[in-house]
Amino acid sequence: MLSDKTKSALAGAAAGIVNGFFGAGGGMVLVPLLIGWIKMDQRKAFASSVFIILPLCAVSAVVYLLRTEFDFLRALPYLMGGLVGGFIGGKIFGKIPTALLHRLFGILLIIGGVRSILC
């Protein structure tokens, strides 16, 4: 049986691979692993995922920036909107019931999966 540290490292590796391969989405792998495999509380898993994904996104961004052309000015409005949305989401996170968070995350996974299949 694997130790919690080994499970955590494998979950992080899976999130990193997904993040690097698709440019995002590591949290979609990480949250279910933290909840189901590590037995982490749902709120703590969501918050931990955001903290873990930040450096993964930074590494992925550097790799993409070194390998492709990047139009920062075109991305700036998305970045600004994402910063505002992230702030608002972080502020209301503690006020949303855990069961609703779980359902909303599930819906997000389904929508993302359907869009990936259809597009």
Secondary structure, DSSP 8 states (H G I E B T S, - for coil): ---HHHHHHHHHHHHHHHHHHHSS-HHHHHHHIIIIIS---HHHHHHHHHHHHHHHHHHHHHHHHHHS---HHHHHHHHHHHHHHHHHHHHHGGGS-HHHHHHHHHHHHHHHHHHHHH-
